[in-house]
Amino acid sequence: MSDEFTFEAGANHGGRDSQIEENNFGFSAGQLDAPSDEAAVVPISRTPSASFTTAGNSMRKSGGPASYDREYVSPTSPFRIKISNPAKVESGLLNTHSEYPIHVQTTLNFYKSSEFTVTRRYSDFDWLRERLAENNKGYLIPPLPEKGLINRFNSEFVEYRRKELEKFLIRVVNHHHLCQSPDLLAFLETNKPEGGQVRKSVEKSSEKEAGSGFFSFLATTPAAMGTVADPDPWFENKKNYITSLETHFQMLIKNLNAYMKKKKENVNAFAEFGVACSLTASVEADQDSITSSSFNRFSDVITQANELEERRMNEEVGVFEDSLRDYARLLQAVKEMLNARQEKLNAYHYSFKSLETKREKMEKTKGNAKLEQEVAAAQDTATKSELEFNQVSAISRNELQQFEAMKLNDIKALLIQYTQININFELQMADYWKSLMSDLQA
């Protein structure tokens, strides 16, 4: 993991209501392409492997696509974030967990300090995402890595989770709205006992209390009474598209795993072929030294080629499989966002149905003061529900458009990286065989 952690304070983001001119993914409005100046993007943790460092640098220098899932904080974000290697904390037989040090720098003046470090466990990140989803309806809340039940303290899994948690937090602070969330403030600043959880330490006053009376009933009615058909064909089309895309991403992952399994079998078979060549060379050693030497040289190249193929396979998995899994999680997050809008649509629909019912009842019993008050309250609720639905719809539409723009750039960048990996390895492989050819023809 790179230790690079630099921060240049930009505009003074004075408070939660200050305007940050960015799209909803943390990049400057109108700049969906990456800055051509490489120094403008601050790296957080990635140390690219040798095989695609050149590809990554050339894309950035040529003004290539900016990636939503790049492990970089946007230059206009009021934060710089880095998560260091976690520590294993043992607090009882069933409560062993990892604590992740989060190094934070911020220009937001409602934070107590502009630079600090806190430790958080996975359940704290889970709490943050729950709160962001609850309090920011219509926004695309970045996904978390999967909950690990087996091999949670395996070094590879620990590093994978550290990287993915850092990615989650960077996406949050890159988002022009989420970065100013009171829940993010609570997550980063709340003091908690060693081994404890943020959710248990947050002041009760910061938690939303459940509604009561009619409003409480209204909140549970839509889910209980079913789903209302979407009146907007644009959103209906997007729902179908996201569902289909998620299915095909899962198919891609499944087929990639099968492909990698087959490649692993081929690598093993190739290694056995190399051993057979070496054994043949030993048999020829006393009878035909030239043939023996040729077989030995051939076996050496097979060993080199096999090691190279294993490295290529590992890099392909690291670049392609991890990215596909991440996008599968992102698509699930998009569906959650659309479901939040659907809940508002349900509430909007049933509030007006309730209003109509009360109006009809009032018409039959004119002069009933209590019913008139209920109708007035129902009218207020219906108006509020309509306003909330329209607001969430506008937010969700913008979030979807931003997501699709970033997805287009991300997938293109991913395929370029994957292609560059294979070009580099094929060139190296060709050098091995050319060297063998020269030796055999000598």
Rosetta blueprint (number, residue, H / E / L):
1 M L
2 S L
3 D L
4 E L
5 F L
6 T L
7 F L
8 E L
9 A L
10 G L
11 A L
12 N L
13 H L
14 G L
15 G L
16 R L
17 D L
18 S L
19 Q L
20 I L
21 E L
22 E E
23 N L
24 N L
25 F L
26 G L
27 F L
28 S E
29 A L
30 G L
31 Q L
32 L L
33 D E
34 A L
35 P L
36 S L
37 D L
38 E H
39 A H
40 A H
41 V L
42 V E
43 P E
44 I L
45 S L
46 R L
47 T L
48 P L
49 S L
50 A H
51 S H
52 F H
53 T H
54 T H
55 A H
56 G H
57 N H
58 S H
59 M H
60 R H
61 K H
62 S L
63 G L
64 G L
65 P E
66 A L
67 S L
68 Y L
69 D L
70 R L
71 E L
72 Y E
73 V E
74 S L
75 P L
76 T L
77 S L
78 P L
79 F E
80 R E
81 I E
82 K E
83 I E
84 S L
85 N L
86 P L
87 A E
88 K E
89 V E
90 E L
91 S L
92 G L
93 L L
94 L L
95 N L
96 T L
97 H E
98 S E
99 E E
100 Y E
101 P E
102 I E
103 H E
104 V E
105 Q E
106 T E
107 T L
108 L L
109 N L
110 F L
111 Y L
112 K L
113 S L
114 S L
115 E E
116 F E
117 T E
118 V E
119 T E
120 R E
121 R L
122 Y H
123 S H
124 D H
125 F H
126 D H
127 W H
128 L H
129 R H
130 E H
131 R H
132 L H
133 A H
134 E H
135 N H
136 N L
137 K L
138 G L
139 Y L
140 L L
141 I L
142 P L
143 P L
144 L L
145 P L
146 E L
147 K L
148 G L
149 L L
150 I L
151 N L
152 R L
153 F L
154 N L
155 S H
156 E H
157 F H
158 V H
159 E H
160 Y H
161 R H
162 R H
163 K H
164 E H
165 L H
166 E H
167 K H
168 F H
169 L H
170 I H
171 R H
172 V H
173 V H
174 N H
175 H L
176 H L
177 H L
178 L H
179 C H
180 Q H
181 S L
182 P H
183 D H
184 L H
185 L H
186 A H
187 F H
188 L H
189 E H
190 T L
191 N L
192 K L
193 P L
194 E L
195 G L
196 G L
197 Q L
198 V H
199 R H
200 K H
201 S H
202 V L
203 E L
204 K H
205 S H
206 S H
207 E L
208 K L
209 E L
210 A L
211 G L
212 S L
213 G H
214 F H
215 F H
216 S H
217 F H
218 L H
219 A H
220 T H
221 T H
222 P H
223 A H
224 A H
225 M H
226 G L
227 T L
228 V L
229 A L
230 D L
231 P L
232 D L
233 P H
234 W H
235 F H
236 E H
237 N H
238 K H
239 K H
240 N H
241 Y H
242 I H
243 T H
244 S H
245 L H
246 E H
247 T H
248 H H
249 F H
250 Q H
251 M H
252 L H
253 I H
254 K H
255 N H
256 L H
257 N H
258 A H
259 Y H
260 M H
261 K H
262 K H
263 K H
264 K H
265 E H
266 N H
267 V H
268 N H
269 A H
270 F H
271 A H
272 E H
273 F H
274 G H
275 V H
276 A H
277 C H
278 S H
279 L H
280 T H
281 A H
282 S H
283 V H
284 E H
285 A L
286 D L
287 Q L
288 D L
289 S H
290 I H
291 T H
292 S H
293 S H
294 S H
295 F H
296 N H
297 R H
298 F H
299 S H
300 D H
301 V H
302 I H
303 T H
304 Q H
305 A H
306 N H
307 E H
308 L H
309 E H
310 E H
311 R H
312 R H
313 M H
314 N H
315 E H
316 E H
317 V H
318 G H
319 V H
320 F H
321 E H
322 D H
323 S H
324 L H
325 R H
326 D H
327 Y H
328 A H
329 R H
330 L H
331 L H
332 Q H
333 A H
334 V H
335 K H
336 E H
337 M H
338 L H
339 N H
340 A H
341 R H
342 Q H
343 E H
344 K H
345 L H
346 N H
347 A H
348 Y H
349 H H
350 Y H
351 S H
352 F H
353 K H
354 S H
355 L H
356 E H
357 T H
358 K H
359 R H
360 E H
361 K H
362 M H
363 E H
364 K H
365 T L
366 K L
367 G L
368 N L
369 A H
370 K H
371 L H
372 E H
373 Q H
374 E H
375 V H
376 A H
377 A H
378 A H
379 Q H
380 D H
381 T H
382 A H
383 T H
384 K H
385 S H
386 E H
387 L H
388 E H
389 F H
390 N H
391 Q H
392 V H
393 S H
394 A H
395 I H
396 S H
397 R H
398 N H
399 E H
400 L H
401 Q H
402 Q H
403 F H
404 E H
405 A H
406 M H
407 K H
408 L H
409 N H
410 D H
411 I H
412 K H
413 A H
414 L H
415 L H
416 I H
417 Q H
418 Y H
419 T H
420 Q H
421 I H
422 N H
423 I H
424 N H
425 F H
426 E H
427 L H
428 Q H
429 M H
430 A H
431 D H
432 Y H
433 W H
434 K H
435 S H
436 L H
437 M H
438 S H
439 D H
440 L H
441 Q H
442 A L
